Amino acid sequence: MDKRLQGKTILITGASSGIGRSTAFEFARAAPGGVKLVLTARRIEVLQKVAADITAQFPSTKVLPVQLDVSDPVAVRGFVDTLPAEYQEIDVLVNNAGLVRGVDKAPAIKEDDLNVMFATNVHGLIHMTQAVLPRMLARNGGAGAGDIVNLGSIAGREPYVGGSIYCATKAAVRSFTESLRKELIATRVRVISVDPGQVETEFSVVRFYGDKSKADAVYAGCDPLTPEDVAESIVFAVGRRENVVVADTLLFPNHQASATIMHRRSA
């Protein structure tokens, strides 16, 4: 793993918390001093703290925190060119930034919620991919090289009540990912999908507009996945031999069998 990751520049979106933050730490842990991390998120102060924490634990790992809202196509379009030269050749793109807002059902779905979820989860992921992919394709005399890791969800495979828009965004991510893999078949660019089930992050707090009591109720009687569980799967997939594509990974905690089938312990 260490040898395969050596010298790679890794860009992680949504890296200020949750899966993105844990993925940054996991790459640093897997190849101490061997990787350069470009971490993006909207909350620059939180992101800078993440970068400082990684540097404190792995002093030889280079970390560049950069404020970026992936839902802003103009900012994303010119993003790579604004990076310092040593960080511009992205070897691994982890499209992690995403969110969920609300549990409304049609016809009561809020237009703002619909727009922000599609702008972040779908448009942002596609814009980031298009910003980074040309440099990946230009390597090896046009044969290309690099990894694109898209964070999906069980929600993209199995829609559920109250999640129609979020589920639709993740279904779109799944379709885009599968199409991209087929479109790049003649290149050495790997396209990797990681679809978690229930994970305990700030995700549910955002869904309930900051109401932590409602968010905590989602995990009552459960032992959900941790961000570290998902991060380990991401780094494992990227760390395989170049000819090996871990194309599609679905992760569940042990109490979950699908998006809607879970066993909760009695109080």
Backbone as CSV, one residue per row, in Angstrom:
resi,resn,N_x,N_y,N_z,CA_x,CA_y,CA_z,C_x,C_y,C_z
1,MET,0.837,-1.207,0.000,0.000,0.000,0.000,0.871,1.256,0.000
2,ASP,1.828,1.306,0.916,2.700,2.471,1.036,3.408,2.747,-0.288
3,LYS,3.996,1.704,-0.907,4.732,1.876,-2.153,3.816,2.332,-3.287
4,ARG,2.599,1.804,-3.328,1.680,2.147,-4.417,1.166,3.573,-4.303
5,LEU,1.107,4.110,-3.094,0.611,5.475,-2.893,1.715,6.519,-2.950
6,GLN,2.972,6.092,-2.913,4.074,7.034,-2.864,4.025,8.029,-4.025
7,GLY,4.178,9.311,-3.702,4.258,10.363,-4.706,2.925,10.851,-5.237
8,LYS,1.829,10.300,-4.753,0.527,10.683,-5.288,0.003,11.969,-4.640
9,THR,-0.666,12.777,-5.467,-1.374,13.962,-4.992,-2.857,13.628,-4.974
10,ILE,-3.461,13.814,-3.816,-4.835,13.354,-3.596,-5.725,14.533,-3.244
11,LEU,-6.774,14.727,-4.012,-7.737,15.809,-3.781,-9.019,15.228,-3.211
12,ILE,-9.418,15.729,-2.042,-10.623,15.250,-1.366,-11.568,16.421,-1.160
13,THR,-12.768,16.307,-1.684,-13.762,17.357,-1.463,-14.573,17.034,-0.208
14,GLY,-15.135,18.075,0.392,-15.907,17.867,1.615,-15.058,17.276,2.725
15,ALA,-13.824,17.790,2.868,-12.844,17.173,3.767,-12.841,17.755,5.172
16,SER,-13.762,18.654,5.487,-13.733,19.301,6.795,-14.303,18.430,7.907
17,SER,-15.045,17.388,7.555,-15.645,16.536,8.582,-16.022,15.192,7.983
18,GLY,-16.495,14.289,8.837,-17.061,13.035,8.386,-16.130,12.183,7.546
19,ILE,-16.685,11.602,6.484,-15.932,10.673,5.647,-14.740,11.360,4.983
20,GLY,-14.919,12.591,4.531,-13.822,13.297,3.879,-12.638,13.495,4.809
21,ARG,-12.909,13.943,6.018,-11.848,14.138,7.012,-11.144,12.824,7.315
22,SER,-11.910,11.775,7.553,-11.321,10.481,7.881,-10.510,9.921,6.719
23,THR,-10.959,10.169,5.493,-10.219,9.701,4.326,-8.869,10.386,4.222
24,ALA,-8.817,11.674,4.535,-7.545,12.393,4.524,-6.572,11.777,5.526
25,PHE,-7.040,11.518,6.731,-6.191,10.892,7.750,-5.747,9.502,7.319
26,GLU,-6.657,8.753,6.697,-6.326,7.385,6.315,-5.269,7.340,5.219
27,PHE,-5.317,8.254,4.259,-4.271,8.318,3.243,-2.937,8.687,3.875
28,ALA,-2.951,9.645,4.792,-1.712,10.038,5.473,-1.145,8.881,6.282
29,ARG,-2.019,8.105,6.901,-1.597,6.962,7.716,-1.050,5.833,6.835
30,ALA,-1.649,5.630,5.674,-1.254,4.528,4.794,0.097,4.760,4.140
31,ALA,0.453,6.020,3.924,1.731,6.338,3.273,2.312,7.596,3.909
32,PRO,2.811,7.496,5.138,3.311,8.682,5.850,4.412,9.397,5.062
33,GLY,4.178,10.647,4.746,5.156,11.419,3.995,5.184,11.119,2.518
34,GLY,4.394,10.141,2.080,4.459,9.735,0.679,3.412,10.364,-0.202
35,VAL,2.405,11.010,0.408,1.337,11.615,-0.376,1.240,13.104,-0.077
36,LYS,0.673,13.827,-1.032,0.323,15.242,-0.826,-1.197,15.331,-0.872
37,LEU,-1.761,16.006,0.114,-3.209,16.086,0.244,-3.699,17.494,-0.070
38,VAL,-4.665,17.582,-0.963,-5.379,18.836,-1.221,-6.774,18.640,-0.651
39,LEU,-7.098,19.387,0.393,-8.369,19.227,1.090,-9.250,20.435,0.825
40,THR,-10.476,20.199,0.381,-11.387,21.309,0.091,-12.673,21.164,0.884
41,ALA,-13.268,22.305,1.179,-14.573,22.376,1.847,-14.981,23.837,1.872
42,ARG,-16.205,24.087,2.267,-16.682,25.465,2.379,-16.189,26.128,3.657
43,ARG,-16.042,25.343,4.737,-15.676,25.897,6.046,-14.162,25.911,6.195
44,ILE,-13.527,26.997,5.800,-12.065,27.042,5.739,-11.429,26.944,7.121
45,GLU,-12.046,27.536,8.148,-11.444,27.473,9.482,-11.405,26.031,9.982
46,VAL,-12.489,25.302,9.771,-12.528,23.896,10.184,-11.529,23.087,9.368
47,LEU,-11.440,23.381,8.080,-10.527,22.681,7.189,-9.075,22.905,7.602
48,GLN,-8.747,24.112,7.986,-7.386,24.420,8.432,-7.040,23.651,9.697
49,LYS,-8.026,23.471,10.578,-7.795,22.671,11.789,-7.542,21.212,11.429
50,VAL,-8.283,20.689,10.461,-8.057,19.318,9.996,-6.639,19.181,9.461
51,ALA,-6.217,20.137,8.637,-4.866,20.109,8.067,-3.806,20.150,9.167
52,ALA,-4.023,20.992,10.167,-3.075,21.105,11.276,-3.006,19.798,12.068
53,ASP,-4.151,19.157,12.267,-4.186,17.896,13.012,-3.449,16.790,12.253
54,ILE,-3.612,16.756,10.928,-2.900,15.761,10.123,-1.400,16.002,10.195
55,THR,-0.993,17.260,10.064,0.422,17.604,10.108,1.031,17.267,11.466
56,ALA,0.272,17.484,12.527,0.762,17.165,13.867,1.003,15.667,14.029
57,GLN,0.122,14.863,13.426,0.237,13.408,13.560,1.196,12.808,12.543
58,PHE,1.256,13.426,11.359,2.120,12.933,10.278,2.940,14.109,9.745
59,PRO,3.990,14.505,10.443,4.713,15.753,10.134,5.290,15.830,8.725
60,SER,5.585,14.688,8.106,6.196,14.730,6.777,5.180,14.728,5.640
61,THR,3.886,14.692,5.979,2.845,14.718,4.952,2.467,16.164,4.626
62,LYS,2.492,16.499,3.355,2.123,17.853,2.921,0.602,17.941,2.776
63,VAL,0.032,18.980,3.381,-1.421,19.154,3.348,-1.741,20.587,2.943
64,LEU,-2.583,20.718,1.930,-2.998,22.039,1.456,-4.509,22.190,1.619
65,PRO,-4.971,22.986,2.601,-6.411,23.234,2.740,-6.842,24.399,1.847
66,VAL,-7.914,24.206,1.088,-8.370,25.239,0.165,-9.898,25.352,0.257
67,GLN,-10.384,26.559,0.447,-11.831,26.764,0.510,-12.441,26.602,-0.879
68,LEU,-13.479,25.796,-0.967,-14.149,25.570,-2.247,-15.572,25.098,-1.994
69,ASP,-16.493,25.704,-2.688,-17.887,25.248,-2.690,-18.103,24.555,-4.026
70,VAL,-18.232,23.231,-4.020,-18.330,22.493,-5.282,-19.611,22.808,-6.040
71,SER,-20.585,23.414,-5.361,-21.826,23.774,-6.052,-21.677,25.037,-6.894
72,ASP,-20.505,25.681,-6.833,-20.218,26.876,-7.627,-19.415,26.460,-8.858
73,PRO,-20.046,26.321,-10.010,-19.343,25.799,-11.192,-18.193,26.678,-11.659
74,VAL,-18.311,27.986,-11.473,-17.233,28.883,-11.890,-15.994,28.655,-11.040
75,ALA,-16.184,28.526,-9.730,-15.055,28.282,-8.832,-14.392,26.945,-9.132
76,VAL,-15.192,25.940,-9.417,-14.655,24.607,-9.694,-13.903,24.593,-11.020
77,ARG,-14.431,25.271,-12.016,-13.856,25.234,-13.362,-12.389,25.666,-13.373
78,GLY,-12.057,26.698,-12.634,-10.680,27.181,-12.635,-9.871,26.733,-11.440
79,PHE,-10.404,25.799,-10.666,-9.805,25.466,-9.380,-8.394,24.901,-9.503
80,VAL,-8.186,23.918,-10.366,-6.891,23.248,-10.448,-5.795,24.241,-10.813
81,ASP,-6.077,25.156,-11.723,-5.070,26.122,-12.158,-4.691,27.113,-11.072
82,THR,-5.538,27.250,-10.042,-5.214,28.177,-8.955,-4.339,27.528,-7.883
83,LEU,-4.158,26.225,-7.948,-3.335,25.540,-6.955,-1.855,25.807,-7.198
84,PRO,-1.026,25.760,-6.151,0.420,25.818,-6.362,0.844,24.719,-7.329
85,ALA,1.882,24.974,-8.112,2.287,24.065,-9.185,2.495,22.637,-8.698
86,GLU,3.039,22.453,-7.503,3.352,21.099,-7.040,2.107,20.287,-6.694
87,TYR,0.935,20.950,-6.638,-0.307,20.257,-6.307,-1.250,20.117,-7.503
88,GLN,-0.857,20.588,-8.671,-1.794,20.627,-9.792,-1.991,19.290,-10.495
89,GLU,-1.022,18.394,-10.381,-1.158,17.094,-11.039,-1.864,16.128,-10.085
90,ILE,-3.177,16.145,-10.119,-3.978,15.333,-9.211,-3.966,13.873,-9.679
91,ASP,-3.526,12.977,-8.798,-3.514,11.552,-9.113,-4.800,10.862,-8.666
92,VAL,-5.386,11.348,-7.573,-6.592,10.733,-7.015,-7.596,11.830,-6.678
93,LEU,-8.777,11.735,-7.233,-9.874,12.640,-6.888,-10.909,11.857,-6.100
94,VAL,-11.174,12.291,-4.871,-12.224,11.680,-4.060,-13.384,12.657,-4.000
95,ASN,-14.412,12.367,-4.781,-15.616,13.215,-4.827,-16.512,12.849,-3.648
96,ASN,-16.225,13.470,-2.513,-16.937,13.143,-1.281,-18.007,14.164,-0.911
97,ALA,-17.837,15.422,-1.306,-18.749,16.478,-0.879,-20.189,16.129,-1.253
98,GLY,-21.069,16.227,-0.282,-22.477,15.927,-0.514,-23.282,16.208,0.733
99,LEU,-24.590,16.309,0.568,-25.447,16.596,1.720,-26.867,16.135,1.452
100,VAL,-27.654,16.145,2.514,-29.083,15.846,2.412,-29.819,16.908,3.210
101,ARG,-30.951,17.339,2.684,-31.751,18.364,3.367,-33.210,17.937,3.400
102,GLY,-33.745,17.785,4.601,-35.163,17.564,4.759,-35.619,16.135,4.534
103,VAL,-36.875,15.888,4.936,-37.509,14.577,4.741,-38.897,14.751,4.114
104,ASP,-39.058,15.866,3.411,-40.366,16.175,2.825,-40.705,15.222,1.684
105,LYS,-42.007,15.000,1.536,-42.524,14.193,0.422,-43.293,15.110,-0.525
106,ALA,-43.330,14.755,-1.796,-44.083,15.535,-2.780,-45.561,15.566,-2.380
107,PRO,-46.239,16.690,-2.518,-45.821,17.917,-3.195,-45.255,18.990,-2.261
108,ALA,-44.717,18.586,-1.099,-44.250,19.558,-0.117,-42.739,19.735,-0.130
109,ILE,-42.044,19.186,-1.131,-40.586,19.306,-1.187,-40.204,20.758,-1.431
110,LYS,-39.287,21.260,-0.607,-38.862,22.656,-0.715,-37.930,22.840,-1.907
111,GLU,-38.188,23.873,-2.673,-37.377,24.124,-3.869,-35.915,24.350,-3.511
112,ASP,-35.649,25.066,-2.413,-34.267,25.310,-2.008,-33.541,24.003,-1.690
113,ASP,-34.239,23.087,-1.015,-33.623,21.798,-0.690,-33.306,21.022,-1.956
114,LEU,-34.247,20.992,-2.878,-34.050,20.298,-4.146,-32.822,20.867,-4.877
115,ASN,-32.751,22.179,-4.951,-31.678,22.823,-5.714,-30.306,22.592,-5.085
116,VAL,-30.227,22.722,-3.756,-28.913,22.594,-3.113,-28.414,21.164,-3.178
117,MET,-29.313,20.187,-3.077,-28.865,18.789,-3.151,-28.360,18.436,-4.548
118,PHE,-29.076,18.852,-5.581,-28.600,18.560,-6.929,-27.330,19.349,-7.259
119,ALA,-27.265,20.607,-6.823,-26.096,21.436,-7.118,-24.832,20.872,-6.478
120,THR,-24.963,20.316,-5.284,-23.804,19.789,-4.567,-23.517,18.346,-4.942
121,ASN,-24.521,17.491,-4.795,-24.302,16.050,-4.939,-24.066,15.608,-6.375
122,VAL,-24.718,16.275,-7.326,-24.622,15.854,-8.728,-23.768,16.821,-9.542
123,HIS,-24.210,18.074,-9.631,-23.472,19.034,-10.452,-22.051,19.219,-9.931
124,GLY,-21.899,19.331,-8.607,-20.569,19.530,-8.035,-19.642,18.381,-8.345
125,LEU,-20.132,17.160,-8.199,-19.310,15.980,-8.488,-18.903,15.936,-9.960
126,ILE,-19.830,16.242,-10.840,-19.519,16.211,-12.271,-18.546,17.332,-12.639
127,HIS,-18.778,18.530,-12.120,-17.866,19.648,-12.409,-16.451,19.355,-11.906
128,MET,-16.331,18.778,-10.705,-15.003,18.447,-10.181,-14.319,17.407,-11.057
129,THR,-15.067,16.420,-11.488,-14.507,15.384,-12.356,-13.986,15.995,-13.650
130,GLN,-14.771,16.897,-14.234,-14.360,17.514,-15.501,-13.192,18.472,-15.321
131,ALA,-13.042,19.017,-14.124,-11.914,19.913,-13.864,-10.598,19.149,-13.741
132,VAL,-10.670,17.942,-13.219,-9.459,17.166,-12.941,-9.114,16.184,-14.063
133,LEU,-10.111,15.647,-14.732,-9.905,14.564,-15.690,-8.958,14.894,-16.851
134,PRO,-8.986,16.098,-17.455,-8.088,16.342,-18.588,-6.619,16.091,-18.269
135,ARG,-6.163,16.475,-17.085,-4.761,16.239,-16.716,-4.493,14.749,-16.520
136,MET,-5.471,14.020,-16.002,-5.295,12.573,-15.863,-5.156,11.909,-17.227
137,LEU,-5.982,12.350,-18.175,-5.971,11.740,-19.504,-4.712,12.075,-20.297
138,ALA,-4.059,13.166,-19.953,-2.874,13.595,-20.702,-1.620,12.801,-20.343
139,ARG,-1.671,12.010,-19.293,-0.491,11.275,-18.848,-0.219,10.054,-19.724
140,ASN,1.003,9.572,-19.644,1.406,8.345,-20.360,1.127,8.434,-21.853
141,GLY,1.438,9.583,-22.432,1.259,9.742,-23.867,-0.175,9.645,-24.322
142,GLY,-1.099,10.020,-23.437,-2.510,9.979,-23.776,-3.225,8.731,-23.290
143,ALA,-2.472,7.782,-22.739,-3.098,6.565,-22.195,-3.776,6.856,-20.868
144,GLY,-3.322,7.918,-20.210,-3.954,8.346,-18.979,-3.484,7.591,-17.754
145,ALA,-3.777,8.167,-16.591,-3.494,7.532,-15.306,-4.202,8.330,-14.226
146,GLY,-4.683,7.629,-13.201,-5.328,8.315,-12.087,-6.546,7.564,-11.599
147,ASP,-7.052,8.017,-10.479,-8.223,7.395,-9.868,-9.281,8.453,-9.571
148,ILE,-10.522,8.134,-9.914,-11.665,8.967,-9.541,-12.561,8.121,-8.641
149,VAL,-12.727,8.563,-7.402,-13.539,7.842,-6.426,-14.793,8.659,-6.152
150,ASN,-15.932,8.106,-6.467,-17.208,8.792,-6.243,-17.945,8.169,-5.063
151,LEU,-18.292,9.031,-4.098,-19.049,8.560,-2.937,-20.526,8.563,-3.276
152,GLY,-21.075,7.375,-3.339,-22.505,7.236,-3.569,-23.214,6.941,-2.263
153,SER,-24.205,6.062,-2.319,-24.976,5.710,-1.130,-25.889,4.551,-1.481
154,ILE,-26.279,3.792,-0.463,-27.332,2.795,-0.666,-28.591,3.478,-1.192
155,ALA,-28.753,4.764,-0.875,-29.921,5.521,-1.342,-29.974,5.612,-2.862
156,GLY,-28.826,5.498,-3.520,-28.801,5.525,-4.974,-29.215,4.218,-5.605
157,ARG,-29.286,3.173,-4.787,-29.688,1.846,-5.266,-31.128,1.524,-4.887
158,GLU,-31.564,2.061,-3.738,-32.885,1.725,-3.212,-33.543,2.971,-2.621
159,PRO,-34.431,3.619,-3.338,-35.093,4.821,-2.814,-35.960,4.500,-1.612
160,TYR,-36.146,5.499,-0.754,-36.976,5.308,0.436,-37.865,6.522,0.663
161,VAL,-38.914,6.332,1.433,-39.903,7.379,1.701,-39.237,8.542,2.437
162,GLY,-39.508,9.741,1.975,-38.956,10.932,2.598,-37.555,11.283,2.119
163,GLY,-37.049,10.503,1.188,-35.697,10.766,0.686,-35.643,10.871,-0.823
164,SER,-36.775,11.186,-1.444,-36.850,11.087,-2.906,-35.789,11.908,-3.621
165,ILE,-35.552,13.130,-3.174,-34.578,13.978,-3.876,-33.162,13.515,-3.609
166,TYR,-32.832,13.245,-2.344,-31.492,12.733,-2.033,-31.240,11.425,-2.778
167,CYS,-32.207,10.517,-2.759,-32.061,9.252,-3.468,-31.858,9.478,-4.964
168,ALA,-32.583,10.446,-5.510,-32.440,10.757,-6.935,-31.047,11.271,-7.254
169,THR,-30.486,12.089,-6.356,-29.131,12.602,-6.606,-28.122,11.468,-6.578
170,LYS,-28.279,10.536,-5.648,-27.308,9.448,-5.551,-27.498,8.428,-6.674
171,ALA,-28.715,8.289,-7.166,-28.932,7.454,-8.353,-28.252,8.090,-9.564
172,ALA,-28.297,9.408,-9.633,-27.615,10.113,-10.722,-26.100,9.917,-10.627
173,VAL,-25.569,9.983,-9.421,-24.139,9.742,-9.223,-23.767,8.335,-9.675
174,ARG,-24.605,7.377,-9.325,-24.325,5.989,-9.720,-24.328,5.835,-11.243
175,SER,-25.291,6.432,-11.913,-25.345,6.343,-13.375,-24.160,7.059,-14.015
176,PHE,-23.826,8.243,-13.505,-22.684,8.973,-14.054,-21.400,8.165,-13.872
177,THR,-21.231,7.578,-12.702,-20.023,6.802,-12.412,-19.899,5.615,-13.363
178,GLU,-20.984,4.891,-13.562,-20.931,3.716,-14.436,-20.691,4.114,-15.896
179,SER,-21.305,5.213,-16.322,-21.060,5.700,-17.686,-19.607,6.130,-17.855
180,LEU,-19.091,6.842,-16.853,-17.713,7.326,-16.918,-16.738,6.161,-17.019
181,ARG,-16.985,5.117,-16.248,-16.088,3.952,-16.299,-16.064,3.347,-17.700
182,LYS,-17.215,3.277,-18.339,-17.280,2.721,-19.687,-16.628,3.652,-20.709
183,GLU,-16.814,4.949,-20.515,-16.224,5.920,-21.442,-14.700,5.935,-21.364
184,LEU,-14.150,5.572,-20.203,-12.697,5.631,-20.009,-12.039,4.263,-20.135
185,ILE,-12.750,3.294,-20.685,-12.254,1.923,-20.732,-10.933,1.810,-21.493
186,ALA,-10.682,2.672,-22.472,-9.447,2.598,-23.259,-8.291,3.336,-22.596
187,THR,-8.511,3.852,-21.387,-7.469,4.585,-20.671,-7.049,3.815,-19.425
188,ARG,-6.081,4.376,-18.707,-5.641,3.779,-17.441,-6.210,4.549,-16.247
189,VAL,-7.257,5.309,-16.472,-7.937,6.011,-15.375,-8.965,5.060,-14.771
190,ARG,-8.849,4.840,-13.471,-9.791,3.954,-12.778,-10.946,4.770,-12.204
191,VAL,-12.142,4.220,-12.307,-13.336,4.862,-11.748,-13.896,3.934,-10.679
192,ILE,-13.993,4.455,-9.467,-14.299,3.647,-8.284,-15.533,4.217,-7.588
193,SER,-16.465,3.358,-7.246,-17.676,3.772,-6.544,-17.700,3.140,-5.159
194,VAL,-17.980,3.962,-4.145,-18.127,3.468,-2.776,-19.487,3.926,-2.259
195,ASP,-20.336,2.964,-1.949,-21.715,3.248,-1.519,-21.919,2.786,-0.074
196,PRO,-21.892,3.697,0.885,-22.131,3.303,2.273,-23.620,3.204,2.581
197,GLY,-23.926,2.372,3.577,-25.236,2.385,4.187,-25.236,3.433,5.294
198,GLN,-25.767,3.078,6.445,-25.896,4.042,7.543,-24.530,4.365,8.155
199,VAL,-24.173,5.648,8.135,-22.925,6.132,8.716,-23.261,7.279,9.663
200,GLU,-22.622,7.288,10.819,-22.889,8.369,11.780,-21.912,9.517,11.548
201,THR,-22.409,10.604,10.962,-21.634,11.818,10.722,-22.553,13.016,10.993
202,GLU,-22.132,14.205,10.531,-22.994,15.382,10.613,-24.157,15.312,9.623
203,PHE,-24.149,14.297,8.798,-25.138,14.115,7.731,-26.568,14.322,8.231
204,SER,-26.930,13.612,9.295,-28.312,13.693,9.775,-28.616,15.028,10.435
205,VAL,-27.614,15.650,11.037,-27.824,16.976,11.624,-28.213,17.968,10.536
206,VAL,-27.531,17.882,9.389,-27.848,18.761,8.256,-29.238,18.441,7.722
207,ARG,-29.559,17.151,7.622,-30.879,16.748,7.109,-32.001,17.388,7.913
208,PHE,-31.818,17.452,9.241,-32.861,18.006,10.112,-32.592,19.471,10.482
209,TYR,-31.880,20.159,9.595,-31.666,21.606,9.720,-31.062,21.983,11.076
210,GLY,-30.123,21.152,11.554,-29.416,21.468,12.792,-30.036,20.916,14.057
211,ASP,-31.155,20.210,13.964,-31.813,19.644,15.140,-31.119,18.331,15.514
212,LYS,-30.203,18.403,16.496,-29.391,17.240,16.843,-30.216,16.133,17.489
213,SER,-31.275,16.490,18.211,-32.090,15.457,18.843,-32.743,14.557,17.801
214,LYS,-33.214,15.153,16.708,-33.794,14.348,15.630,-32.716,13.517,14.936
215,ALA,-31.531,14.116,14.788,-30.432,13.380,14.158,-30.019,12.191,15.007
216,ASP,-29.925,12.386,16.314,-29.534,11.292,17.199,-30.543,10.145,17.167
217,ALA,-31.813,10.482,16.976,-32.853,9.457,16.939,-32.666,8.495,15.765
218,VAL,-32.028,8.973,14.697,-31.784,8.127,13.525,-30.917,6.928,13.909
219,TYR,-29.991,7.143,14.840,-29.030,6.104,15.207,-29.407,5.360,16.483
220,ALA,-30.561,5.663,17.062,-30.981,5.018,18.305,-31.121,3.512,18.108
221,GLY,-30.524,2.744,19.010,-30.611,1.292,18.942,-29.769,0.673,17.849
222,CYS,-28.874,1.475,17.228,-28.064,0.996,16.115,-26.575,1.186,16.407
223,ASP,-25.771,0.449,15.695,-24.323,0.631,15.728,-23.887,0.927,14.297
224,PRO,-24.007,2.188,13.869,-23.766,2.521,12.464,-22.294,2.427,12.084
225,LEU,-22.036,2.481,10.793,-20.668,2.605,10.313,-20.075,3.908,10.836
226,THR,-18.762,3.936,10.945,-18.053,5.170,11.268,-17.444,5.733,9.991
227,PRO,-17.117,7.017,9.977,-16.414,7.564,8.812,-15.115,6.818,8.519
228,GLU,-14.458,6.336,9.578,-13.209,5.601,9.394,-13.431,4.294,8.635
229,ASP,-14.571,3.634,8.870,-14.881,2.407,8.136,-14.915,2.668,6.633
230,VAL,-15.558,3.753,6.252,-15.683,4.082,4.826,-14.336,4.528,4.268
231,ALA,-13.600,5.312,5.046,-12.283,5.786,4.606,-11.342,4.626,4.317
232,GLU,-11.374,3.602,5.157,-10.513,2.432,4.934,-10.825,1.762,3.598
233,SER,-12.105,1.697,3.247,-12.492,1.087,1.971,-12.005,1.918,0.788
234,ILE,-12.090,3.245,0.918,-11.626,4.132,-0.148,-10.133,3.963,-0.377
235,VAL,-9.366,4.009,0.704,-7.915,3.920,0.580,-7.501,2.526,0.098
236,PHE,-8.200,1.500,0.555,-7.913,0.144,0.069,-8.075,0.079,-1.444
237,ALA,-9.179,0.616,-1.967,-9.444,0.552,-3.406,-8.377,1.302,-4.200
238,VAL,-8.006,2.478,-3.731,-6.993,3.276,-4.428,-5.621,2.610,-4.350
239,GLY,-5.376,1.879,-3.274,-4.068,1.272,-3.065,-3.853,-0.053,-3.752
240,ARG,-4.804,-0.502,-4.565,-4.605,-1.758,-5.302,-3.629,-1.558,-6.460
241,ARG,-3.091,-2.687,-6.947,-2.250,-2.671,-8.131,-2.979,-1.971,-9.272
242,GLU,-2.249,-1.239,-10.114,-2.862,-0.377,-11.122,-3.868,-1.096,-12.011
243,ASN,-3.653,-2.385,-12.244,-4.536,-3.127,-13.138,-5.794,-3.637,-12.449
244,VAL,-5.920,-3.393,-11.142,-7.059,-3.884,-10.370,-8.018,-2.728,-10.093
245,VAL,-9.262,-2.880,-10.504,-10.277,-1.859,-10.263,-11.317,-2.408,-9.287
246,VAL,-11.339,-1.865,-8.084,-12.410,-2.191,-7.138,-13.569,-1.275,-7.530
247,ALA,-14.328,-1.724,-8.493,-15.254,-0.840,-9.195,-16.434,-0.401,-8.338
248,ASP,-16.931,-1.288,-7.492,-18.215,-1.028,-6.849,-18.221,-1.652,-5.460
249,THR,-18.299,-0.823,-4.436,-18.269,-1.309,-3.059,-19.521,-0.850,-2.323
250,LEU,-20.220,-1.790,-1.681,-21.390,-1.492,-0.864,-21.076,-1.878,0.574
251,LEU,-21.199,-0.919,1.500,-20.881,-1.174,2.898,-22.118,-1.015,3.764
252,PHE,-22.344,-1.986,4.639,-23.428,-1.903,5.613,-22.873,-2.114,7.016
253,PRO,-23.467,-1.497,8.028,-23.265,-1.989,9.382,-24.026,-3.301,9.532
254,ASN,-23.667,-4.077,10.532,-24.199,-5.438,10.639,-25.712,-5.485,10.853
255,HIS,-26.296,-4.395,11.367,-27.733,-4.408,11.631,-28.570,-4.025,10.417
256,GLN,-27.913,-3.735,9.288,-28.610,-3.222,8.106,-28.489,-4.200,6.954
257,ALA,-29.593,-4.424,6.246,-29.588,-5.309,5.076,-29.965,-4.576,3.794
258,SER,-30.556,-3.394,3.927,-30.930,-2.585,2.768,-31.192,-1.172,3.277
259,ALA,-31.622,-0.300,2.382,-31.907,1.069,2.800,-33.048,1.129,3.798
260,THR,-33.942,0.173,3.735,-35.153,0.221,4.565,-35.272,-0.930,5.560
261,ILE,-34.345,-1.872,5.543,-34.394,-3.009,6.464,-33.254,-2.917,7.458
262,MET,-33.585,-2.601,8.704,-32.601,-2.482,9.770,-33.171,-3.094,11.037
263,HIS,-32.315,-3.620,11.854,-32.718,-4.152,13.150,-32.246,-3.187,14.238
264,ARG,-33.158,-2.723,15.047,-32.808,-1.822,16.156,-32.963,-2.572,17.471
265,ARG,-31.977,-2.409,18.324,-32.050,-3.022,19.652,-33.123,-2.363,20.479
266,SER,-33.756,-3.127,21.340,-34.759,-2.561,22.253,-34.064,-1.705,23.297
267,ALA,-34.781,-0.694,23.766,-34.205,0.203,24.764,-33.960,-0.551,26.055
